[in-house]
Amino acid sequence: MATYLDRILIAHRAAAAVDARSLDGLFEAARAVRLPARGFRDALAAASGRLGGRRLEVAVIAEVKRRSPSKGDLAPDLDAEVLAKAYAAGGAACVSVLTDAEFFGGSPEDLTAARAACGLPVLRKDFTVAEADLCDARLMGADAVLLIVAALRAPQLAHYLRVTAELGLDALVEVHDEAELEVAIGAGADLIGVNQRDLVTFEVDTARAERVVGAMPAGVVRVAESGIGGPGDAARLADAGFDAVLVGESLVRAVDPALATAALRGV
């Protein structure tokens, strides 16, 4: 059975296969970008902390997300600039921006607008299948990229992590289970997200996230993704050991995104 991820990856790989741009030229342009990258991983580490084993607050990666393959339109007319400012006002540590157009209604322009509107590091939330995707992320102004273990072979993941670092970017490496976590750790990932959504059923499995986070070694910044509906979910995940939560749907649908962001942080 083809999963939602399979369908998206087929489309992205097809686009990569007909990309006639010079890879050498892309790397040259990406390395020449003078805009300093904002430290995505460092921002998450700084925004989360514990005192006597008790979580003080959880870092929030607030997402600019117009629609999803499973739920359709969420906020198709959102203004990325206005939303990013609200997220910053609510105390988000970082911003995530969907740039996939076909499945999520996003664009590089959304990322550029969001980054220019606030001082926060910005993740390019997309489906990386080629080195050109990493260069494009740097060129559009991203501070971090998403690398999905389920979409990449282990040697490919390790190579992309090296290229990402060479370009001055951070990488959020996404896993769904313990086997993928082992691959991520073996590739050298130090910023790992656990996607709670099952690839086949698309249902949220909170028990899996809580189980996988316990297997992460010290030094890894731990992010919970998908199915986080409000402060209660964020608090539970923080108590389980996550340093940050990545939240999109509940924030883009909130009447007051700044207030909703602050509530997720636990303040």
KEKETI-389069 format. One record per residue: x, y negated, z of N, C-alpha, C in turn; residue in one letter; chain. Coordinates in steps of 0.1 Angstrom, whole numbers, plus 5000, padded with zeros to 4 digits. Layout:
<sites>
SITE  npx  npy  npz capx capy capz  cpx  cpy  cpz rest kette
SITE    X    Y    Z    X    Y    Z    X    Y    Z    A     A
...
</sites>
This chain:
<sites>
SITE  npx  npy  npz capx capy capz  cpx  cpy  cpz rest kette
SITE 5008 5012 5000 5000 5000 5000 5009 4987 5000    M     A
SITE 5006 4979 4990 5014 4966 4990 5010 4957 5001    A     A
SITE 5019 4951 5008 5016 4942 5019 5015 4928 5013    T     A
SITE 5010 4918 5022 5010 4904 5017 5024 4900 5014    Y     A
SITE 5034 4904 5022 5048 4901 5020 5053 4906 5007    L     A
SITE 5049 4918 5003 5053 4924 4990 5049 4916 4979    D     A
SITE 5036 4911 4979 5031 4903 4968 5038 4890 4967    R     A
SITE 5041 4884 4978 5048 4871 4978 5062 4873 4972    I     A
SITE 5069 4884 4977 5083 4886 4973 5083 4889 4958    L     A
SITE 5074 4897 4953 5073 4900 4938 5073 4887 4930    I     A
SITE 5065 4877 4934 5064 4864 4927 5077 4856 4928    A     A
SITE 5083 4856 4940 5095 4848 4942 5107 4855 4935    H     A
SITE 5108 4868 4934 5119 4874 4927 5117 4873 4912    R     A
SITE 5105 4872 4907 5102 4870 4893 5107 4856 4889    A     A
SITE 5104 4846 4898 5108 4833 4895 5124 4831 4896    A     A
SITE 5130 4838 4905 5145 4838 4906 5151 4844 4894    A     A
SITE 5145 4855 4888 5150 4862 4877 5151 4853 4865    A     A
SITE 5142 4843 4863 5142 4834 4852 5148 4821 4854    V     A
SITE 5154 4819 4866 5160 4806 4870 5173 4805 4862    D     A
SITE 5173 4796 4852 5185 4795 4843 5195 4785 4848    A     A
SITE 5193 4779 4860 5203 4769 4865 5216 4775 4868    R     A
SITE 5227 4768 4867 5240 4772 4871 5242 4773 4886    S     A
SITE 5245 4786 4891 5247 4787 4905 5259 4779 4910    L     A
SITE 5269 4779 4902 5281 4771 4905 5277 4757 4907    D     A
SITE 5269 4752 4898 5265 4738 4898 5256 4735 4911    G     A
SITE 5248 4745 4914 5239 4743 4926 5248 4742 4939    L     A
SITE 5258 4751 4940 5266 4751 4951 5274 4738 4952    F     A
SITE 5279 4734 4941 5287 4721 4940 5278 4709 4945    E     A
SITE 5266 4709 4941 5257 4698 4945 5253 4700 4960    A     A
SITE 5251 4712 4965 5247 4714 4979 5258 4711 4988    A     A
SITE 5270 4714 4984 5282 4711 4992 5285 4696 4993    R     A
SITE 5280 4689 4982 5282 4674 4981 5272 4666 4989    A     A
SITE 5262 4672 4994 5252 4665 5002 5258 4659 5014    V     A
SITE 5257 4646 5016 5264 4639 5027 5255 4637 5039    R     A
SITE 5242 4640 5037 5233 4638 5049 5236 4649 5059    L     A
SITE 5240 4646 5071 5244 4656 5081 5232 4664 5085    P     A
SITE 5234 4677 5086 5223 4686 5090 5221 4684 5105    A     A
SITE 5209 4684 5109 5205 4684 5123 5205 4698 5129    R     A
SITE 5211 4700 5140 5213 4713 5146 5200 4719 5150    G     A
SITE 5194 4729 5142 5181 4735 5145 5182 4744 5157    F     A
SITE 5192 4753 5157 5194 4762 5168 5197 4755 5181    R     A
SITE 5206 4745 5180 5210 4738 5192 5198 4730 5198    D     A
SITE 5189 4725 5190 5178 4718 5195 5168 4727 5202    A     A
SITE 5167 4739 5198 5158 4749 5205 5164 4753 5218    L     A
SITE 5177 4755 5218 5184 4759 5230 5183 4748 5241    A     A
SITE 5185 4736 5236 5184 4725 5245 5170 4722 5251    A     A
SITE 5160 4725 5243 5146 4722 5247 5140 4733 5256    A     A
SITE 5147 4744 5257 5141 4755 5265 5151 4757 5277    S     A
SITE 5146 4762 5288 5154 4764 5300 5147 4771 5311    G     A
SITE 5155 4777 5320 5149 4783 5332 5155 4778 5344    R     A
SITE 5148 4779 5355 5153 4776 5368 5149 4787 5378    L     A
SITE 5160 4793 5383 5157 4805 5393 5149 4816 5386    G     A
SITE 5151 4818 5373 5144 4829 5366 5130 4825 5361    G     A
SITE 5126 4813 5365 5112 4808 5361 5114 4799 5349    R     A
SITE 5106 4801 5339 5106 4793 5327 5100 4779 5330    R     A
SITE 5108 4769 5327 5104 4755 5329 5094 4751 5318    L     A
SITE 5099 4753 5306 5090 4750 5294 5095 4758 5282    E     A
SITE 5087 4759 5272 5091 4766 5260 5093 4756 5249    V     A
SITE 5103 4758 5241 5105 4749 5229 5095 4752 5219    A     A
SITE 5090 4742 5212 5080 4744 5201 5086 4740 5188    V     A
SITE 5084 4749 5178 5087 4747 5164 5073 4744 5158    I     A
SITE 5069 4732 5155 5056 4728 5150 5056 4728 5135    A     A
SITE 5046 4735 5129 5046 4738 5115 5037 4729 5107    E     A
SITE 5042 4725 5095 5034 4718 5085 5029 4729 5075    V     A
SITE 5016 4732 5076 5011 4744 5069 4997 4741 5063    K     A
SITE 4996 4741 5050 4983 4737 5044 4973 4749 5043    R     A
SITE 4978 4761 5040 4970 4772 5039 4978 4785 5041    R     A
SITE 4971 4796 5042 4978 4809 5044 4971 4819 5035    S     A
SITE 4978 4830 5030 4972 4840 5022 4960 4847 5028    P     A
SITE 4960 4848 5041 4950 4856 5048 4938 4848 5052    S     A
SITE 4940 4835 5055 4929 4826 5060 4925 4815 5050    K     A
SITE 4932 4814 5039 4928 4804 5030 4933 4790 5035    G     A
SITE 4925 4780 5031 4928 4766 5034 4927 4764 5050    D     A
SITE 4938 4758 5055 4938 4754 5069 4937 4739 5070    L     A
SITE 4945 4732 5063 4945 4717 5063 4951 4712 5050    A     A
SITE 4943 4715 5039 4949 4712 5025 4952 4698 5023    P     A
SITE 4946 4688 5030 4948 4674 5028 4957 4668 5038    D     A
SITE 4964 4676 5046 4973 4670 5056 4983 4661 5050    L     A
SITE 4988 4651 5059 4998 4642 5055 5011 4646 5063    D     A
SITE 5021 4652 5056 5033 4657 5062 5040 4647 5071    A     A
SITE 5040 4635 5066 5047 4624 5074 5040 4621 5087    E     A
SITE 5026 4620 5086 5018 4617 5098 5019 4628 5108    V     A
SITE 5018 4641 5103 5019 4652 5111 5032 4654 5118    L     A
SITE 5043 4652 5111 5056 4653 5117 5058 4643 5128    A     A
SITE 5053 4630 5126 5054 4620 5137 5046 4624 5149    K     A
SITE 5034 4631 5147 5026 4635 5158 5033 4646 5166    A     A
SITE 5039 4656 5158 5047 4666 5165 5058 4661 5173    Y     A
SITE 5066 4651 5168 5077 4645 5176 5071 4638 5188    A     A
SITE 5060 4631 5187 5054 4624 5198 5050 4634 5209    A     A
SITE 5046 4646 5205 5042 4657 5214 5053 4664 5221    G     A
SITE 5065 4661 5216 5077 4668 5222 5082 4680 5215    G     A
SITE 5078 4682 5203 5083 4694 5195 5098 4693 5195    A     A
SITE 5105 4705 5195 5119 4705 5194 5123 4705 5179    A     A
SITE 5115 4711 5171 5118 4712 5157 5105 4713 5149    C     A
SITE 5107 4711 5136 5095 4712 5127 5098 4722 5116    V     A
SITE 5088 4730 5113 5088 4740 5102 5079 4735 5091    S     A
SITE 5084 4736 5078 5076 4731 5067 5075 4742 5056    V     A
SITE 5063 4747 5053 5061 4756 5042 5064 4749 5029    L     A
SITE 5073 4754 5021 5075 4748 5008 5070 4757 4996    T     A
SITE 5065 4769 4999 5059 4778 4989 5046 4772 4984    D     A
SITE 5045 4770 4971 5033 4764 4965 5022 4773 4963    A     A
SITE 5025 4785 4957 5015 4794 4952 5006 4800 4963    E     A
SITE 5013 4804 4974 5006 4811 4985 5002 4803 4997    F     A
SITE 5010 4792 4999 5008 4784 5011 5005 4769 5008    F     A
SITE 5005 4765 4995 5001 4752 4992 5012 4741 4996    G     A
SITE 5024 4746 4999 5034 4737 5003 5043 4731 4991    G     A
SITE 5053 4723 4995 5062 4717 4985 5074 4712 4991    S     A
SITE 5085 4710 4983 5097 4704 4988 5094 4689 4993    P     A
SITE 5084 4683 4986 5080 4669 4990 5075 4669 5004    E     A
SITE 5068 4679 5008 5063 4680 5022 5075 4680 5032    D     A
SITE 5085 4688 5029 5097 4689 5037 5104 4675 5038    L     A
SITE 5106 4669 5026 5113 4657 5026 5106 4646 5034    T     A
SITE 5093 4646 5033 5085 4636 5040 5085 4638 5055    A     A
SITE 5084 4651 5059 5084 4654 5073 5097 4650 5080    A     A
SITE 5108 4654 5073 5121 4651 5079 5124 4636 5080    R     A
SITE 5120 4628 5070 5122 4614 5070 5114 4607 5081    A     A
SITE 5103 4614 5085 5093 4607 5094 5097 4609 5109    A     A
SITE 5107 4618 5111 5110 4620 5125 5125 4624 5126    C     A
SITE 5130 4624 5138 5144 4627 5140 5147 4642 5143    G     A
SITE 5137 4651 5141 5138 4665 5145 5144 4673 5134    L     A
SITE 5151 4684 5137 5156 4693 5127 5144 4700 5120    P     A
SITE 5146 4703 5108 5135 4709 5100 5139 4722 5093    V     A
SITE 5130 4732 5095 5132 4745 5089 5125 4745 5075    L     A
SITE 5132 4750 5065 5125 4753 5053 5118 4767 5054    R     A
SITE 5105 4767 5055 5098 4780 5057 5094 4785 5043    K     A
SITE 5102 4794 5038 5099 4799 5025 5105 4813 5024    D     A
SITE 5105 4819 5012 5109 4833 5011 5122 4834 5003    F     A
SITE 5133 4835 5010 5146 4834 5004 5149 4848 4998    T     A
SITE 5151 4847 4985 5155 4860 4977 5167 4858 4969    V     A
SITE 5173 4846 4969 5185 4844 4960 5193 4833 4966    A     A
SITE 5206 4832 4963 5215 4822 4968 5210 4808 4964    E     A
SITE 5204 4807 4952 5199 4794 4948 5189 4788 4958    A     A
SITE 5181 4797 4965 5172 4793 4975 5179 4785 4986    D     A
SITE 5191 4790 4990 5198 4784 5001 5203 4770 4996    L     A
SITE 5208 4769 4984 5213 4757 4979 5201 4747 4978    C     A
SITE 5190 4751 4973 5178 4743 4972 5174 4737 4986    D     A
SITE 5175 4746 4996 5171 4741 5010 5180 4729 5014    A     A
SITE 5193 4731 5012 5202 4720 5015 5199 4707 5007    R     A
SITE 5196 4709 4994 5194 4698 4985 5181 4690 4989    L     A
SITE 5171 4698 4994 5158 4691 4997 5159 4685 5011    M     A
SITE 5169 4687 5019 5171 4681 5032 5168 4690 5043    G     A
SITE 5167 4703 5041 5164 4712 5053 5176 4713 5062    A     A
SITE 5173 4716 5074 5184 4718 5084 5186 4733 5087    D     A
SITE 5176 4741 5083 5176 4756 5086 5168 4763 5075    A     A
SITE 5171 4775 5073 5163 4784 5064 5158 4796 5071    V     A
SITE 5148 4802 5065 5142 4814 5070 5148 4826 5062    L     A
SITE 5153 4836 5069 5157 4849 5063 5149 4860 5069    L     A
SITE 5142 4867 5060 5133 4878 5065 5140 4891 5063    I     A
SITE 5142 4899 5074 5149 4911 5073 5142 4921 5063    V     A
SITE 5128 4921 5064 5120 4930 5056 5122 4927 5041    A     A
SITE 5127 4915 5037 5128 4911 5023 5142 4913 5018    A     A
SITE 5152 4916 5026 5166 4916 5022 5173 4929 5026    L     A
SITE 5182 4934 5018 5191 4945 5022 5201 4940 5033    R     A
SITE 5206 4949 5041 5215 4945 5052 5227 4937 5047    A     A
SITE 5234 4942 5036 5246 4934 5031 5242 4921 5026    P     A
SITE 5230 4920 5020 5225 4907 5014 5222 4898 5026    Q     A
SITE 5216 4902 5037 5213 4894 5048 5226 4888 5054    L     A
SITE 5236 4897 5056 5249 4892 5061 5255 4882 5052    A     A
SITE 5255 4884 5039 5260 4875 5029 5253 4861 5030    H     A
SITE 5240 4862 5031 5232 4849 5031 5235 4842 5044    Y     A
SITE 5237 4849 5055 5241 4842 5067 5254 4835 5066    L     A
SITE 5263 4841 5059 5276 4834 5057 5275 4822 5048    R     A
SITE 5267 4823 5038 5265 4812 5028 5258 4801 5035    V     A
SITE 5248 4804 5043 5240 4794 5051 5249 4786 5060    T     A
SITE 5258 4793 5067 5268 4786 5076 5277 4777 5068    A     A
SITE 5281 4782 5056 5290 4775 5048 5284 4762 5043    E     A
SITE 5271 4762 5041 5264 4750 5037 5260 4741 5048    L     A
SITE 5263 4745 5060 5261 4736 5072 5247 4738 5078    G     A
SITE 5240 4749 5074 5226 4751 5078 5225 4762 5089    L     A
SITE 5215 4762 5097 5212 4773 5106 5202 4783 5098    D     A
SITE 5201 4795 5104 5192 4805 5098 5184 4811 5109    A     A
SITE 5170 4810 5107 5161 4818 5116 5159 4831 5109    L     A
SITE 5163 4842 5115 5162 4855 5110 5150 4862 5116    V     A
SITE 5140 4866 5107 5128 4871 5111 5127 4886 5111    E     A
SITE 5123 4892 5122 5121 4907 5123 5107 4910 5127    V     A
SITE 5103 4923 5125 5090 4927 5129 5091 4939 5139    H     A
SITE 5102 4945 5140 5103 4957 5150 5118 4959 5154    D     A
SITE 5120 4969 5162 5133 4972 5167 5144 4975 5156    E     A
SITE 5139 4983 5146 5148 4987 5135 5153 4974 5128    A     A
SITE 5144 4965 5125 5148 4953 5118 5157 4944 5128    E     A
SITE 5154 4944 5141 5162 4937 5150 5177 4942 5150    L     A
SITE 5179 4955 5149 5192 4961 5148 5199 4956 5136    E     A
SITE 5192 4955 5125 5198 4950 5112 5203 4935 5114    V     A
SITE 5194 4927 5120 5196 4913 5122 5209 4911 5131    A     A
SITE 5209 4918 5142 5221 4917 5151 5234 4921 5144    I     A
SITE 5233 4932 5137 5244 4937 5129 5250 4928 5119    G     A
SITE 5241 4919 5114 5245 4909 5104 5250 4897 5110    A     A
SITE 5249 4896 5123 5255 4884 5130 5245 4873 5134    G     A
SITE 5232 4876 5133 5222 4866 5136 5222 4862 5151    A     A
SITE 5221 4849 5153 5221 4844 5167 5208 4835 5170    D     A
SITE 5199 4835 5160 5186 4829 5161 5176 4838 5154    L     A
SITE 5168 4845 5163 5160 4855 5157 5145 4853 5161    I     A
SITE 5137 4854 5151 5122 4853 5153 5115 4866 5152    G     A
SITE 5106 4869 5161 5098 4881 5161 5084 4877 5156    V     A
SITE 5081 4882 5144 5068 4879 5138 5058 4890 5144    N     A
SITE 5048 4884 5151 5038 4893 5158 5028 4899 5148    Q     A
SITE 5028 4894 5136 5018 4899 5127 5022 4912 5119    R     A
SITE 5014 4922 5120 5017 4934 5113 5017 4932 5098    D     A
SITE 5027 4938 5091 5028 4935 5077 5017 4942 5069    L     A
SITE 5012 4953 5074 5002 4960 5066 4988 4956 5069    V     A
SITE 4985 4955 5082 4971 4952 5086 4969 4937 5088    T     A
SITE 4980 4929 5089 4980 4915 5092 4974 4911 5105    F     A
SITE 4972 4921 5114 4967 4919 5127 4979 4915 5136    E     A
SITE 4976 4907 5147 4986 4903 5156 4988 4914 5167    V     A
SITE 5001 4917 5169 5004 4928 5179 5013 4921 5189    D     A
SITE 5007 4916 5200 5014 4909 5210 5024 4919 5218    T     A
SITE 5020 4931 5219 5028 4941 5227 5041 4943 5219    A     A
SITE 5041 4943 5206 5053 4945 5199 5063 4934 5201    R     A
SITE 5059 4921 5201 5067 4910 5203 5074 4911 5217    A     A
SITE 5066 4914 5227 5071 4915 5241 5081 4927 5242    E     A
SITE 5079 4937 5234 5088 4949 5235 5101 4945 5228    R     A
SITE 5101 4939 5216 5113 4937 5208 5122 4926 5215    V     A
SITE 5116 4916 5221 5124 4906 5227 5133 4911 5238    V     A
SITE 5128 4922 5245 5136 4928 5256 5149 4935 5251    G     A
SITE 5150 4937 5238 5161 4944 5232 5171 4934 5226    A     A
SITE 5168 4921 5227 5178 4911 5222 5189 4909 5231    M     A
SITE 5202 4908 5226 5213 4906 5235 5214 4891 5240    P     A
SITE 5222 4889 5250 5224 4876 5255 5231 4867 5244    A     A
SITE 5227 4855 5244 5233 4846 5234 5224 4843 5222    G     A
SITE 5214 4852 5220 5205 4850 5209 5193 4841 5214    V     A
SITE 5191 4830 5205 5179 4822 5208 5167 4829 5202    V     A
SITE 5157 4831 5210 5145 4840 5207 5133 4832 5204    R     A
SITE 5127 4835 5193 5115 4827 5188 5104 4837 5186    V     A
SITE 5092 4834 5191 5080 4842 5188 5072 4835 5177    A     A
SITE 5067 4842 5167 5060 4837 5155 5047 4844 5154    E     A
SITE 5037 4836 5149 5024 4841 5144 5015 4844 5156    S     A
SITE 5002 4841 5154 4992 4845 5163 4992 4837 5177    G     A
SITE 4998 4826 5177 4999 4818 5190 4988 4807 5189    I     A
SITE 4978 4810 5197 4966 4801 5196 4965 4790 5205    G     A
SITE 4974 4790 5216 4973 4779 5225 4983 4781 5237    G     A
SITE 4982 4772 5247 4992 4773 5258 4993 4786 5265    P     A
SITE 4981 4793 5266 4982 4806 5273 4991 4816 5266    G     A
SITE 4990 4816 5253 4998 4825 5245 5013 4821 5246    D     A
SITE 5015 4808 5245 5029 4803 5246 5035 4807 5260    A     A
SITE 5027 4805 5270 5032 4808 5284 5035 4823 5285    A     A
SITE 5027 4831 5280 5029 4846 5281 5042 4850 5274    R     A
SITE 5044 4844 5262 5056 4847 5254 5068 4842 5261    L     A
SITE 5067 4830 5267 5079 4825 5274 5082 4834 5286    A     A
SITE 5072 4838 5293 5075 4847 5305 5081 4860 5300    D     A
SITE 5078 4865 5288 5083 4877 5283 5098 4876 5279    A     A
SITE 5103 4863 5277 5117 4861 5274 5120 4853 5262    G     A
SITE 5109 4848 5255 5111 4839 5243 5115 4825 5247    F     A
SITE 5124 4819 5240 5129 4806 5242 5120 4796 5235    D     A
SITE 5114 4800 5224 5106 4791 5216 5094 4798 5209    A     A
SITE 5085 4790 5205 5073 4795 5197 5072 4787 5185    V     A
SITE 5069 4794 5174 5066 4787 5161 5051 4788 5159    L     A
SITE 5045 4776 5158 5031 4775 5157 5026 4766 5146    V     A
SITE 5017 4771 5138 5012 4764 5126 4997 4761 5127    G     A
SITE 4989 4772 5125 4975 4771 5124 4968 4763 5134    E     A
SITE 4970 4766 5147 4963 4759 5158 4967 4744 5158    S     A
SITE 4979 4741 5154 4984 4727 5154 4978 4719 5143    L     A
SITE 4978 4724 5131 4973 4717 5119 4958 4715 5120    V     A
SITE 4951 4723 5128 4937 4722 5129 4933 4714 5142    R     A
SITE 4943 4711 5150 4940 4703 5162 4935 4689 5160    A     A
SITE 4926 4685 5168 4921 4671 5166 4932 4661 5170    V     A
SITE 4940 4665 5180 4952 4657 5184 4964 4665 5184    D     A
SITE 4972 4666 5173 4983 4675 5172 4994 4672 5182    P     A
SITE 4996 4659 5186 5006 4655 5196 5002 4662 5209    A     A
SITE 4990 4660 5213 4985 4666 5226 4986 4681 5226    L     A
SITE 4982 4687 5215 4983 4702 5214 4997 4707 5214    A     A
SITE 5007 4699 5209 5021 4703 5209 5026 4702 5224    T     A
SITE 5022 4691 5231 5026 4690 5244 5021 4701 5253    A     A
SITE 5009 4705 5251 5002 4716 5258 5010 4729 5256    A     A
SITE 5014 4732 5244 5021 4744 5241 5034 4744 5249    L     A
SITE 5040 4733 5251 5053 4732 5258 5052 4735 5273    R     A
SITE 5039 4735 5278 5037 4737 5292 5039 4725 5301    G     A
SITE 5037 4713 5295 5038 4700 5302 5025 4693 5301    V     A
</sites>
